[in-house]
Amino acid sequence: MDQDTPSSCPTSSCPTSSCPTSSCTAGTPSVAAVTSANSSVPHSADASLGVIPTAPDASVTVPVTPLDDRIEIEQFGKVKLRVARIESAEAVPKSKKLLKLQVDCGPEIGKRQIVSGISQFYTPESLIGKKIIIVANLKPAQLMGVESQGMLLAASSSDGTKLTIVDPGDMEPGSVVR
């Protein structure tokens, strides 16, 4: 075994020497599809995440980034996520990415201004009335000279070509996200 080959696959029943795939990449960001010796269910191996079930006929492996900066549940518990409704949106002058949003966070928190780098994916007009999820207890930050009093949650593709704002459905502004 050369020095780049891991000593064992992260699946407990799959030592690298007997791994059913010759492309096992335990300990690297890429994922190799393998079948466990104890199971007929295909899975992917990744040292940071363990076993990830995949579709039985999956022919494509998905890259996974190792999570080296994991946090404790107590740390995550400090993050206050709330539903908000966008009341107005406008481009931030001299910025290609930033939009300034005025949001209603419900009666407990009130109104906030949030600056977000989403203008490549959303027009200001398309955001009016949209409900979003925000990090309500983030310390204010200056972005291009504009104060942001929170952060909205969005999911993006790994190559950065797609972005979707997380939709809280029919929940009212101020609702707690758990």
Buried (B, 14 or more C-beta within 10 A) or exposed (E): EEEEEBEBBBBEEBBBEEBEBEEBBBBBEEBBBBBBEEEEEBBBBBBBBEBBEBEEEEEEBEEBEEEEEEEEEEEEEEEBBBBBBBBEBBBBEEBEBBBBBBBBBBEEBEEBBBBBBBBEBBEBEEBBEBBBBBBBEBEEEEBEEBEBBBBBBBEEEEEEEEBEBBEBEEBEBBBEBE
